[in-house]
Amino acid sequence: MSPPRADDGDHSPPGPDADRPVGTDGGDAGPGFDEAALYLVVREAVEDAILGVLGTLLLVGVAFVLIWAGVVSAMSAGAPVGYAVGGAIALLGFYIAAATLEVIPPVRDWF
């Protein structure tokens, strides 16, 4: 029994240019773009991403505090007005969390 042969996965026949030598223009094989400009673009993109993550985490934290405060307020209220205020605060917290996580559109996109 013979061992299995290595298969490189390319079973296509060679094209008409397979035997032609590959020429160069004699220049260096540079990347074709300005590395300083690329660095600035990547740096700005990373900075925006980090600030976006921090902003999202802070807004979700504020939303959870509002939800907690609304639930505690509604549970400790003795009158229907207290239930309504606590419920409104909790709903505001749910809205801020949902809008921050882009589950629903923000208010500025409603009109």
N, CA, C and O atoms as a Tinker XYZ file with bonds, in Angstrom:
   444  protein
     1  N      0.851000   -1.163000    0.000000    73     2
     2  CA     0.000000    0.000000    0.000000    64     1     3
     3  C      0.900000    1.231000    0.000000    63     2     4     5
     4  O      1.853000    1.293000    0.777000    81     3
     5  N      0.621000    2.197000   -0.844000    73     3     6
     6  CA     1.446000    3.400000   -0.938000    64     5     7
     7  C      0.872000    4.499000   -0.045000    63     6     8     9
     8  O     -0.338000    4.567000    0.171000    81     7
     9  N      1.758000    5.364000    0.472000    73     7    10
    10  CA     1.260000    6.452000    1.331000    64     9    11
    11  C      0.492000    7.465000    0.501000    63    10    12    13
    12  O      0.752000    7.610000   -0.693000    81    11
    13  N     -0.443000    8.160000    1.112000    73    11    14
    14  CA    -1.211000    9.171000    0.357000    64    13    15
    15  C     -0.279000   10.297000   -0.089000    63    14    16    17
    16  O      0.631000   10.695000    0.639000    81    15
    17  N     -0.524000   10.797000   -1.290000    73    15    18
    18  CA     0.334000   11.867000   -1.788000    64    17    19
    19  C     -0.211000   13.223000   -1.334000    63    18    20    21
    20  O     -1.408000   13.404000   -1.110000    81    19
    21  N      0.710000   14.146000   -1.210000    73    19    22
    22  CA     0.328000   15.498000   -0.781000    64    21    23
    23  C     -0.462000   16.169000   -1.895000    63    22    24    25
    24  O     -0.106000   16.072000   -3.069000    81    23
    25  N     -1.518000   16.838000   -1.524000    73    23    26
    26  CA    -2.374000   17.499000   -2.500000    64    25    27
    27  C     -2.408000   18.976000   -2.176000    63    26    28    29
    28  O     -2.801000   19.366000   -1.076000    81    27
    29  N     -1.998000   19.804000   -3.129000    73    27    30
    30  CA    -1.992000   21.241000   -2.866000    64    29    31
    31  C     -3.349000   21.877000   -3.139000    63    30    32    33
    32  O     -3.525000   23.062000   -2.857000    81    31
    33  N     -4.302000   21.145000   -3.671000    73    31    34
    34  CA    -5.651000   21.648000   -3.865000    64    33    35
    35  C     -5.862000   22.400000   -5.156000    63    34    36    37
    36  O     -6.996000   22.791000   -5.437000    81    35
    37  N     -4.820000   22.631000   -5.975000    73    35    38
    38  CA    -4.974000   23.366000   -7.234000    64    37    39
    39  C     -4.973000   22.369000   -8.373000    63    38    40    41
    40  O     -3.922000   21.853000   -8.751000    81    39
    41  N     -6.150000   22.092000   -8.924000    73    39    42
    42  CA    -6.287000   21.106000  -10.000000    64    41    43
    43  C     -6.568000   21.757000  -11.351000    63    42    44    45
    44  O     -6.894000   21.065000  -12.316000    81    43
    45  N     -6.442000   23.085000  -11.428000    73    43    46
    46  CA    -6.736000   23.765000  -12.686000    64    45    47
    47  C     -5.522000   23.679000  -13.613000    63    46    48    49
    48  O     -4.381000   23.707000  -13.151000    81    47
    49  N     -5.766000   23.576000  -14.907000    73    47    50
    50  CA    -4.645000   23.530000  -15.853000    64    49    51
    51  C     -3.968000   24.891000  -15.933000    63    50    52    53
    52  O     -4.616000   25.914000  -15.715000    81    51
    53  N     -2.675000   24.918000  -16.242000    73    51    54
    54  CA    -1.984000   26.206000  -16.336000    64    53    55
    55  C     -2.554000   27.049000  -17.473000    63    54    56    57
    56  O     -2.964000   26.519000  -18.506000    81    55
    57  N     -2.576000   28.354000  -17.275000    73    55    58
    58  CA    -3.122000   29.275000  -18.268000    64    57    59
    59  C     -2.141000   29.508000  -19.401000    63    58    60    61
    60  O     -1.033000   28.972000  -19.381000    81    59
    61  N     -2.533000   30.305000  -20.394000    73    59    62
    62  CA    -1.669000   30.544000  -21.557000    64    61    63
    63  C     -0.415000   31.351000  -21.200000    63    62    64    65
    64  O      0.562000   31.323000  -21.948000    81    63
    65  N     -0.427000   32.067000  -20.074000    73    63    66
    66  CA     0.732000   32.868000  -19.677000    64    65    67
    67  C      1.626000   32.147000  -18.673000    63    66    68    69
    68  O      2.479000   32.782000  -18.053000    81    67
    69  N      1.452000   30.843000  -18.496000    73    67    70
    70  CA     2.189000   30.121000  -17.468000    64    69    71
    71  C      3.676000   30.045000  -17.770000    63    70    72    73
    72  O      4.480000   30.032000  -16.838000    81    71
    73  N      4.069000   29.995000  -19.025000    73    71    74
    74  CA     5.478000   29.855000  -19.366000    64    73    75
    75  C      6.164000   31.198000  -19.570000    63    74    76    77
    76  O      7.384000   31.231000  -19.731000    81    75
    77  N      5.444000   32.281000  -19.569000    73    75    78
    78  CA     6.022000   33.597000  -19.805000    64    77    79
    79  C      6.767000   34.059000  -18.553000    63    78    80    81
    80  O      6.228000   33.932000  -17.454000    81    79
    81  N      7.981000   34.587000  -18.678000    73    79    82
    82  CA     8.706000   35.070000  -17.494000    64    81    83
    83  C      8.053000   36.342000  -16.963000    63    82    84    85
    84  O      7.518000   37.157000  -17.715000    81    83
    85  N      8.114000   36.477000  -15.668000    73    83    86
    86  CA     7.534000   37.642000  -15.004000    64    85    87
    87  C      8.602000   38.717000  -14.950000    63    86    88    89
    88  O      9.683000   38.493000  -14.406000    81    87
    89  N      8.308000   39.880000  -15.508000    73    87    90
    90  CA     9.276000   40.966000  -15.540000    64    89    91
    91  C      8.988000   41.989000  -14.463000    63    90    92    93
    92  O      7.870000   42.075000  -13.955000    81    91
    93  N      9.998000   42.761000  -14.119000    73    91    94
    94  CA     9.821000   43.840000  -13.160000    64    93    95
    95  C     10.239000   45.134000  -13.819000    63    94    96    97
    96  O     10.886000   45.124000  -14.867000    81    95
    97  N      9.875000   46.243000  -13.214000    73    95    98
    98  CA    10.232000   47.530000  -13.788000    64    97    99
    99  C     11.575000   48.037000  -13.262000    63    98   100   101
   100  O     12.009000   49.135000  -13.613000    81    99
   101  N     12.223000   47.245000  -12.430000    73    99   102
   102  CA    13.521000   47.623000  -11.900000    64   101   103
   103  C     13.432000   48.469000  -10.650000    63   102   104   105
   104  O     14.463000   48.754000  -10.041000    81   103
   105  N     12.250000   48.881000  -10.241000    73   103   106
   106  CA    12.081000   49.702000   -9.045000    64   105   107
   107  C     11.891000   48.848000   -7.816000    63   106   108   109
   108  O     11.819000   47.622000   -7.890000    81   107
   109  N     11.812000   49.520000   -6.685000    73   107   110
   110  CA    11.565000   48.774000   -5.459000    64   109   111
   111  C     10.083000   48.440000   -5.369000    63   110   112   113
   112  O      9.241000   49.139000   -5.931000    81   111
   113  N      9.785000   47.388000   -4.674000    73   111   114
   114  CA     8.396000   46.944000   -4.531000    64   113   115
   115  C      7.798000   47.619000   -3.306000    63   114   116   117
   116  O      7.552000   46.971000   -2.289000    81   115
   117  N      7.565000   48.925000   -3.408000    73   115   118
   118  CA     7.006000   49.699000   -2.306000    64   117   119
   119  C      5.543000   49.375000   -2.109000    63   118   120   121
   120  O      4.913000   48.772000   -2.978000    81   119
   121  N      4.994000   49.773000   -0.965000    73   119   122
   122  CA     3.607000   49.444000   -0.676000    64   121   123
   123  C      2.604000   50.189000   -1.545000    63   122   124   125
   124  O      1.460000   49.746000   -1.649000    81   123
   125  N      2.976000   51.291000   -2.168000    73   123   126
   126  CA     2.050000   52.001000   -3.034000    64   125   127
   127  C      1.162000   52.992000   -2.311000    63   126   128   129
   128  O      0.228000   53.518000   -2.916000    81   127
   129  N      1.413000   53.269000   -1.043000    73   127   130
   130  CA     0.651000   54.253000   -0.300000    64   129   131
   131  C      1.565000   54.925000    0.715000    63   130   132   133
   132  O      2.660000   54.444000    1.006000    81   131
   133  N      1.101000   56.024000    1.235000    73   131   134
   134  CA     1.872000   56.785000    2.204000    64   133   135
   135  C      1.668000   56.181000    3.593000    63   134   136   137
   136  O      0.553000   56.179000    4.115000    81   135
   137  N      2.734000   55.676000    4.180000    73   135   138
   138  CA     2.612000   55.014000    5.475000    64   137   139
   139  C      2.263000   55.998000    6.592000    63   138   140   141
   140  O      1.568000   55.631000    7.540000    81   139
   141  N      2.731000   57.229000    6.493000    73   139   142
   142  CA     2.389000   58.225000    7.516000    64   141   143
   143  C      0.897000   58.542000    7.486000    63   142   144   145
   144  O      0.267000   58.675000    8.534000    81   143
   145  N      0.340000   58.661000    6.296000    73   143   146
   146  CA    -1.099000   58.935000    6.182000    64   145   147
   147  C     -1.911000   57.748000    6.686000    63   146   148   149
   148  O     -2.934000   57.924000    7.348000    81   147
   149  N     -1.451000   56.540000    6.371000    73   147   150
   150  CA    -2.147000   55.345000    6.854000    64   149   151
   151  C     -2.108000   55.281000    8.379000    63   150   152   153
   152  O     -3.102000   54.923000    9.011000    81   151
   153  N     -0.968000   55.624000    8.969000    73   151   154
   154  CA    -0.849000   55.621000   10.427000    64   153   155
   155  C     -1.857000   56.590000   11.047000    63   154   156   157
   156  O     -2.514000   56.255000   12.033000    81   155
   157  N     -1.981000   57.782000   10.476000    73   155   158
   158  CA    -2.921000   58.768000   11.020000    64   157   159
   159  C     -4.358000   58.285000   10.909000    63   158   160   161
   160  O     -5.147000   58.467000   11.836000    81   159
   161  N     -4.704000   57.672000    9.786000    73   159   162
   162  CA    -6.067000   57.181000    9.602000    64   161   163
   163  C     -6.375000   56.060000   10.591000    63   162   164   165
   164  O     -7.443000   56.048000   11.203000    81   163
   165  N     -5.448000   55.123000   10.749000    73   163   166
   166  CA    -5.664000   54.010000   11.671000    64   165   167
   167  C     -5.732000   54.510000   13.110000    63   166   168   169
   168  O     -6.542000   54.026000   13.901000    81   167
   169  N     -4.880000   55.482000   13.450000    73   167   170
   170  CA    -4.888000   56.027000   14.807000    64   169   171
   171  C     -6.214000   56.702000   15.109000    63   170   172   173
   172  O     -6.774000   56.503000   16.187000    81   171
   173  N     -6.727000   57.496000   14.178000    73   171   174
   174  CA    -8.031000   58.149000   14.369000    64   173   175
   175  C     -9.148000   57.116000   14.492000    63   174   176   177
   176  O    -10.050000   57.270000   15.316000    81   175
   177  N     -9.090000   56.069000   13.678000    73   175   178
   178  CA   -10.135000   55.039000   13.721000    64   177   179
   179  C    -10.130000   54.307000   15.061000    63   178   180   181
   180  O    -11.189000   54.045000   15.630000    81   179
   181  N     -8.949000   53.979000   15.561000    73   179   182
   182  CA    -8.862000   53.292000   16.846000    64   181   183
   183  C     -9.325000   54.202000   17.978000    63   182   184   185
   184  O    -10.020000   53.754000   18.890000    81   183
   185  N     -8.945000   55.475000   17.924000    73   183   186
   186  CA    -9.377000   56.417000   18.945000    64   185   187
   187  C    -10.898000   56.561000   18.938000    63   186   188   189
   188  O    -11.517000   56.579000   20.002000    81   187
   189  N    -11.501000   56.663000   17.774000    73   187   190
   190  CA   -12.960000   56.756000   17.687000    64   189   191
   191  C    -13.633000   55.493000   18.225000    63   190   192   193
   192  O    -14.658000   55.572000   18.901000    81   191
   193  N    -13.055000   54.334000   17.925000    73   191   194
   194  CA   -13.635000   53.080000   18.403000    64   193   195
   195  C    -13.574000   52.992000   19.925000    63   194   196   197
   196  O    -14.546000   52.592000   20.565000    81   195
   197  N    -12.436000   53.364000   20.503000    73   195   198
   198  CA   -12.303000   53.302000   21.961000    64   197   199
   199  C    -13.266000   54.274000   22.630000    63   198   200   201
   200  O    -13.917000   53.926000   23.615000    81   199
   201  N    -13.360000   55.496000   22.096000    73   199   202
   202  CA   -14.296000   56.465000   22.673000    64   201   203
   203  C    -15.746000   56.006000   22.508000    63   202   204   205
   204  O    -16.576000   56.245000   23.386000    81   203
   205  N    -16.050000   55.356000   21.400000    73   203   206
   206  CA   -17.396000   54.821000   21.198000    64   205   207
   207  C    -17.743000   53.751000   22.221000    63   206   208   209
   208  O    -18.858000   53.720000   22.742000    81   207
   209  N    -16.788000   52.874000   22.509000    73   207   210
   210  CA   -17.022000   51.817000   23.497000    64   209   211
   211  C    -17.210000   52.426000   24.888000    63   210   212   213
   212  O    -18.124000   52.043000   25.618000    81   211
   213  N    -16.346000   53.372000   25.250000    73   211   214
   214  CA   -16.483000   54.001000   26.569000    64   213   215
   215  C    -17.809000   54.746000   26.704000    63   214   216   217
   216  O    -18.464000   54.665000   27.743000    81   215
   217  N    -18.206000   55.471000   25.656000    73   215   218
   218  CA   -19.482000   56.174000   25.691000    64   217   219
   219  C    -20.660000   55.227000   25.826000    63   218   220   221
   220  O    -21.607000   55.502000   26.563000    81   219
   221  N    -20.599000   54.114000   25.113000    73   219   222
   222  CA   -21.676000   53.122000   25.204000    64   221   223
   223  C    -21.760000   52.542000   26.604000    63   222   224   225
   224  O    -22.850000   52.422000   27.163000    81   223
   225  N    -20.615000   52.180000   27.176000    73   223   226
   226  CA   -20.621000   51.621000   28.528000    64   225   227
   227  C    -21.145000   52.620000   29.552000    63   226   228   229
   228  O    -21.898000   52.250000   30.453000    81   227
   229  N    -20.751000   53.887000   29.420000    73   227   230
   230  CA   -21.242000   54.894000   30.361000    64   229   231
   231  C    -22.754000   55.108000   30.234000    63   230   232   233
   232  O    -23.454000   55.213000   31.242000    81   231
   233  N    -23.251000   55.172000   29.007000    73   231   234
   234  CA   -24.693000   55.373000   28.834000    64   233   235
   235  C    -25.500000   54.172000   29.320000    63   234   236   237
   236  O    -26.578000   54.341000   29.890000    81   235
   237  N    -24.993000   52.974000   29.102000    73   235   238
   238  CA   -25.700000   51.792000   29.611000    64   237   239
   239  C    -25.664000   51.787000   31.136000    63   238   240   241
   240  O    -26.633000   51.377000   31.774000    81   239
   241  N    -24.559000   52.238000   31.725000    73   239   242
   242  CA   -24.492000   52.348000   33.182000    64   241   243
   243  C    -25.500000   53.347000   33.722000    63   242   244   245
   244  O    -26.166000   53.080000   34.722000    81   243
   245  N    -25.616000   54.495000   33.068000    73   243   246
   246  CA   -26.616000   55.495000   33.468000    64   245   247
   247  C    -28.027000   54.915000   33.323000    63   246   248   249
   248  O    -28.889000   55.161000   34.166000    81   247
   249  N    -28.255000   54.163000   32.277000    73   247   250
   250  CA   -29.573000   53.561000   32.071000    64   249   251
   251  C    -29.906000   52.576000   33.187000    63   250   252   253
   252  O    -31.032000   52.555000   33.684000    81   251
   253  N    -28.930000   51.762000   33.583000    73   251   254
   254  CA   -29.195000   50.812000   34.670000    64   253   255
   255  C    -29.458000   51.533000   35.994000    63   254   256   257
   256  O    -30.289000   51.083000   36.783000    81   255
   257  N    -28.768000   52.636000   36.246000    73   255   258
   258  CA   -29.029000   53.412000   37.461000    64   257   259
   259  C    -30.444000   53.982000   37.418000    63   258   260   261
   260  O    -31.147000   53.956000   38.429000    81   259
   261  N    -30.872000   54.496000   36.262000    73   259   262
   262  CA   -32.240000   55.020000   36.151000    64   261   263
   263  C    -33.279000   53.914000   36.331000    63   262   264   265
   264  O    -34.300000   54.125000   36.985000    81   263
   265  N    -33.028000   52.750000   35.762000    73   263   266
   266  CA   -33.974000   51.635000   35.933000    64   265   267
   267  C    -34.068000   51.254000   37.398000    63   266   268   269
   268  O    -35.161000   51.070000   37.933000    81   267
   269  N    -32.904000   51.136000   38.049000    73   267   270
   270  CA   -32.888000   50.784000   39.468000    64   269   271
   271  C    -33.621000   51.837000   40.305000    63   270   272   273
   272  O    -34.437000   51.495000   41.161000    81   271
   273  N    -33.327000   53.114000   40.056000    73   271   274
   274  CA   -33.970000   54.182000   40.815000    64   273   275
   275  C    -35.481000   54.200000   40.576000    63   274   276   277
   276  O    -36.252000   54.436000   41.506000    81   275
   277  N    -35.898000   53.956000   39.353000    73   275   278
   278  CA   -37.328000   53.933000   39.058000    64   277   279
   279  C    -38.038000   52.782000   39.736000    63   278   280   281
   280  O    -39.139000   52.951000   40.260000    81   279
   281  N    -37.422000   51.613000   39.729000    73   279   282
   282  CA   -38.045000   50.451000   40.373000    64   281   283
   283  C    -38.115000   50.649000   41.881000    63   282   284   285
   284  O    -39.143000   50.362000   42.494000    81   283
   285  N    -37.039000   51.135000   42.483000    73   283   286
   286  CA   -37.039000   51.382000   43.933000    64   285   287
   287  C    -38.058000   52.451000   44.284000    63   286   288   289
   288  O    -38.771000   52.325000   45.279000    81   287
   289  N    -38.134000   53.499000   43.480000    73   287   290
   290  CA   -39.102000   54.563000   43.737000    64   289   291
   291  C    -40.531000   54.052000   43.628000    63   290   292   293
   292  O    -41.386000   54.395000   44.444000    81   291
   293  N    -40.784000   53.234000   42.620000    73   291   294
   294  CA   -42.148000   52.717000   42.445000    64   293   295
   295  C    -42.513000   51.739000   43.556000    63   294   296   297
   296  O    -43.667000   51.694000   43.983000    81   295
   297  N    -41.554000   50.963000   44.026000    73   295   298
   298  CA   -41.871000   49.982000   45.068000    64   297   299
   299  C    -42.050000   50.631000   46.435000    63   298   300   301
   300  O    -42.780000   50.109000   47.278000    81   299
   301  N    -41.397000   51.754000   46.658000    73   299   302
   302  CA   -41.528000   52.400000   47.968000    64   301   303
   303  C    -42.621000   53.465000   47.997000    63   302   304   305
   304  O    -42.887000   54.059000   49.042000    81   303
   305  N    -43.242000   53.700000   46.865000    73   303   306
   306  CA   -44.283000   54.730000   46.800000    64   305   307
   307  C    -45.552000   54.220000   47.471000    63   306   308   309
   308  O    -45.866000   53.030000   47.446000    81   307
   309  N    -46.254000   55.149000   48.057000    73   307   310
   310  CA   -47.502000   54.789000   48.718000    64   309   311
   311  C    -48.718000   55.295000   47.970000    63   310   312   313
   312  O    -49.852000   54.989000   48.339000    81   311
   313  N    -48.490000   56.058000   46.936000    73   311   314
   314  CA   -49.608000   56.650000   46.204000    64   313   315
   315  C    -49.443000   56.341000   44.712000    63   314   316   317
   316  O    -48.345000   56.033000   44.250000    81   315
   317  N    -50.530000   56.427000   43.980000    73   315   318
   318  CA   -50.443000   56.160000   42.536000    64   317   319
   319  C    -49.502000   57.105000   41.794000    63   318   320   321
   320  O    -48.902000   56.716000   40.792000    81   319
   321  N    -49.366000   58.342000   42.273000    73   319   322
   322  CA   -48.453000   59.282000   41.621000    64   321   323
   323  C    -47.015000   58.772000   41.755000    63   322   324   325
   324  O    -46.226000   58.892000   40.818000    81   323
   325  N    -46.679000   58.212000   42.897000    73   323   326
   326  CA   -45.346000   57.656000   43.116000    64   325   327
   327  C    -45.072000   56.478000   42.188000    63   326   328   329
   328  O    -43.965000   56.329000   41.671000    81   327
   329  N    -46.094000   55.637000   41.979000    73   327   330
   330  CA   -45.940000   54.524000   41.041000    64   329   331
   331  C    -45.686000   55.039000   39.627000    63   330   332   333
   332  O    -44.854000   54.499000   38.897000    81   331
   333  N    -46.414000   56.088000   39.252000    73   331   334
   334  CA   -46.270000   56.648000   37.902000    64   333   335
   335  C    -44.890000   57.276000   37.706000    63   334   336   337
   336  O    -44.262000   57.090000   36.664000    81   335
   337  N    -44.419000   58.019000   38.709000    73   335   338
   338  CA   -43.103000   58.653000   38.591000    64   337   339
   339  C    -42.012000   57.584000   38.538000    63   338   340   341
   340  O    -41.105000   57.668000   37.710000    81   339
   341  N    -42.092000   56.589000   39.406000    73   339   342
   342  CA   -41.112000   55.501000   39.400000    64   341   343
   343  C    -41.131000   54.734000   38.085000    63   342   344   345
   344  O    -40.081000   54.389000   37.543000    81   343
   345  N    -42.321000   54.473000   37.581000    73   343   346
   346  CA   -42.445000   53.776000   36.291000    64   345   347
   347  C    -41.881000   54.600000   35.145000    63   346   348   349
   348  O    -41.245000   54.059000   34.240000    81   347
   349  N    -42.115000   55.923000   35.183000    73   347   350
   350  CA   -41.584000   56.799000   34.132000    64   349   351
   351  C    -40.063000   56.835000   34.162000    63   350   352   353
   352  O    -39.419000   56.829000   33.113000    81   351
   353  N    -39.486000   56.871000   35.356000    73   351   354
   354  CA   -38.028000   56.868000   35.464000    64   353   355
   355  C    -37.454000   55.548000   34.942000    63   354   356   357
   356  O    -36.449000   55.541000   34.232000    81   355
   357  N    -38.091000   54.446000   35.295000    73   355   358
   358  CA   -37.630000   53.138000   34.819000    64   357   359
   359  C    -37.773000   53.033000   33.300000    63   358   360   361
   360  O    -36.886000   52.501000   32.633000    81   359
   361  N    -38.870000   53.531000   32.753000    73   359   362
   362  CA   -39.046000   53.505000   31.298000    64   361   363
   363  C    -38.011000   54.375000   30.593000    63   362   364   365
   364  O    -37.524000   54.014000   29.522000    81   363
   365  N    -37.674000   55.513000   31.185000    73   363   366
   366  CA   -36.622000   56.353000   30.620000    64   365   367
   367  C    -35.291000   55.595000   30.599000    63   366   368   369
   368  O    -34.542000   55.676000   29.625000    81   367
   369  N    -35.003000   54.865000   31.668000    73   367   370
   370  CA   -33.791000   54.059000   31.710000    64   369   371
   371  C    -33.793000   52.976000   30.644000    63   370   372   373
   372  O    -32.774000   52.744000   29.995000    81   371
   373  N    -34.929000   52.310000   30.457000    73   371   374
   374  CA   -35.026000   51.291000   29.398000    64   373   375
   375  C    -34.848000   51.913000   28.016000    63   374   376   377
   376  O    -34.201000   51.328000   27.148000    81   375
   377  N    -35.423000   53.100000   27.812000    73   375   378
   378  CA   -35.264000   53.763000   26.517000    64   377   379
   379  C    -33.803000   54.122000   26.256000    63   378   380   381
   380  O    -33.293000   53.893000   25.159000    81   379
   381  N    -33.126000   54.685000   27.263000    73   379   382
   382  CA   -31.724000   55.069000   27.075000    64   381   383
   383  C    -30.870000   53.840000   26.764000    63   382   384   385
   384  O    -29.994000   53.896000   25.902000    81   383
   385  N    -31.120000   52.738000   27.459000    73   383   386
   386  CA   -30.360000   51.519000   27.191000    64   385   387
   387  C    -30.630000   51.001000   25.784000    63   386   388   389
   388  O    -29.696000   50.620000   25.079000    81   387
   389  N    -31.876000   50.981000   25.371000    73   387   390
   390  CA   -32.223000   50.458000   24.047000    64   389   391
   391  C    -31.695000   51.358000   22.936000    63   390   392   393
   392  O    -31.220000   50.861000   21.915000    81   391
   393  N    -31.769000   52.663000   23.118000    73   391   394
   394  CA   -31.264000   53.583000   22.094000    64   393   395
   395  C    -29.749000   53.527000   22.016000    63   394   396   397
   396  O    -29.184000   53.626000   20.927000    81   395
   397  N    -29.076000   53.370000   23.159000    73   395   398
   398  CA   -27.619000   53.280000   23.170000    64   397   399
   399  C    -27.151000   52.022000   22.459000    63   398   400   401
   400  O    -26.163000   52.058000   21.725000    81   399
   401  N    -27.839000   50.922000   22.663000    73   399   402
   402  CA   -27.470000   49.658000   22.026000    64   401   403
   403  C    -28.069000   49.514000   20.633000    63   402   404   405
   404  O    -27.950000   48.460000   20.008000    81   403
   405  N    -28.710000   50.571000   20.147000    73   403   406
   406  CA   -29.302000   50.642000   18.812000    64   405   407
   407  C    -30.357000   49.569000   18.558000    63   406   408   409
   408  O    -30.486000   49.049000   17.450000    81   407
   409  N    -31.112000   49.250000   19.621000    73   407   410
   410  CA   -32.249000   48.353000   19.471000    64   409   411
   411  C    -33.413000   49.118000   18.860000    63   410   412   413
   412  O    -34.163000   48.585000   18.042000    81   411
   413  N    -33.554000   50.379000   19.267000    73   411   414
   414  CA   -34.556000   51.274000   18.701000    64   413   415
   415  C    -33.834000   52.537000   18.243000    63   414   416   417
   416  O    -32.745000   52.831000   18.736000    81   415
   417  N    -34.414000   53.285000   17.317000    73   415   418
   418  CA   -33.746000   54.517000   16.861000    64   417   419
   419  C    -33.831000   55.609000   17.927000    63   418   420   421
   420  O    -34.786000   55.651000   18.703000    81   419
   421  N    -32.834000   56.488000   17.962000    73   419   422
   422  CA   -32.898000   57.604000   18.919000    64   421   423
   423  C    -34.002000   58.583000   18.540000    63   422   424   425
   424  O    -34.510000   58.549000   17.419000    81   423
   425  N    -34.369000   59.448000   19.466000    73   423   426
   426  CA   -35.461000   60.401000   19.259000    64   425   427
   427  C    -35.192000   61.310000   18.070000    63   426   428   429
   428  O    -36.125000   61.656000   17.345000    81   427
   429  N    -33.928000   61.710000   17.847000    73   427   430
   430  CA   -33.609000   62.636000   16.746000    64   429   431
   431  C    -33.952000   62.035000   15.372000    63   430   432   433
   432  O    -34.115000   62.777000   14.403000    81   431
   433  N    -34.062000   60.703000   15.278000    73   431   434
   434  CA   -34.410000   60.064000   14.006000    64   433   435
   435  C    -35.909000   59.851000   13.843000    63   434   436   437
   436  O    -36.346000   59.384000   12.791000    81   435
   437  N    -36.703000   60.180000   14.849000    73   435   438
   438  CA   -38.145000   59.984000   14.775000    64   437   439
   439  C    -38.834000   61.019000   13.904000    63   438   440   441
   440  O    -39.873000   60.731000   13.310000    81   439
   441  N    -38.277000   62.216000   13.818000    73   439   442
   442  CA   -38.964000   63.310000   13.137000    64   441   443
   443  C    -38.240000   63.692000   11.888000    63   442   444
   444  O    -38.672000   64.600000   11.178000    81   443
